[in-house]
Amino acid sequence: MLKMVDVYSGSPRSFATQAGTDITMVKATQGTGYVNPFCDTDYQAAKKAGKLLGIYHYAGGSNPEKEAEYFYKNVRNYIGEAVPAIDWEAYQNASWGNSNWTRRFVDKFHSLSGVWPLIYTGQASLAQVANCTNDCGLWVAWYASMNWNSWTLPDVNFSVSPWPTYTIWQFTGGDMDRNVVNTTKEGWLKLAKPNVDGRPSSQPAPSEAGPRPEVKKWTDDFGDTWYSEKGTFVTGGAINLRCGAKTSSKLIAQLSAGTEVKYDAYSRHDGYVWIRQPRLNGYGYLVCRAGNEAWGTFK
């Protein structure tokens, strides 16, 4: 498997040329009005460093054809060289829950570029993008640990049905977004520049992703899945500590930048990654990631 790091405007610029990685995936656009100001900076630095390349659009949830056109307009000079992707998450997405939005987006982007984009989403929201299975490869986010600061794959098992397997697995949201890519260099280049009919071999053989044992988890009263883990999160800015893992939950305090938070569990839901802080009288909850962007670091 290849190693991939994905970067956005808030990432350290050094991540784009990270030693030991094979691919750099760069955020390009969001909605119909945002272009990452560091997109080409990171892209060209990664290219100069000999990395394979990818570019992604973060869904804002407005008209999907208009967003596909906006993405294509801003990345068309990268088409044929970089693998495109659509990032489908709840955070800042007005159409979250619409199971036809990504289908319309990828159809329009394919009509413009001749390339089927990969689809990024969390493992829990695969049903929302399932109608793209036959055309688009899957870039799935499923964190075995929020405190996994290593390229050694965690020993876990999870389903990506209805896809037979993932094309990319984002397996940690710790000090950086680490991803493994279930193909070869030649396979990646084929995703970027497919055959004449524009249909890439986007899905690796199921046998390439072997089974792994399950990790400890549970479901809370809201139906959200939690994973037990002890670690330390350092806030990158002011973050609200709440009585529950919902943005509507009662506020306990606002933590200032640089606060160290000891946590014992984490959950990815509603477009955020939450961590749970044990307290004298129960628990406190705070967001450590929103969408694809980290709000601090892990120790």
ABEGO torsion letter per residue (X at the ends): XBBBBBBBAABBAAAAABBGBABBBBBABBEAABBBAAAAAAAAAAAAAGBBBBBBBBBAGBBAAAAAAAAAAAAAAABGABBBBBBBBABGBAABGBAAAAAAAAAAAAAAAGBBBBBBBBAAAAAAAAAAAAABBBBBBBBABAABABABBBBBBBBAOABABBABBBABABABBBBBBBBBAAAAAAAABBBAAGBBBABBBAAABBBBBBBBBBBBAAGBBBBBBBBBBBBABBBBBBABBBAABBBABBBBBGBBBBBABBBBBGGBBBBBBBBABEBBBBBABBEABBAEBBX
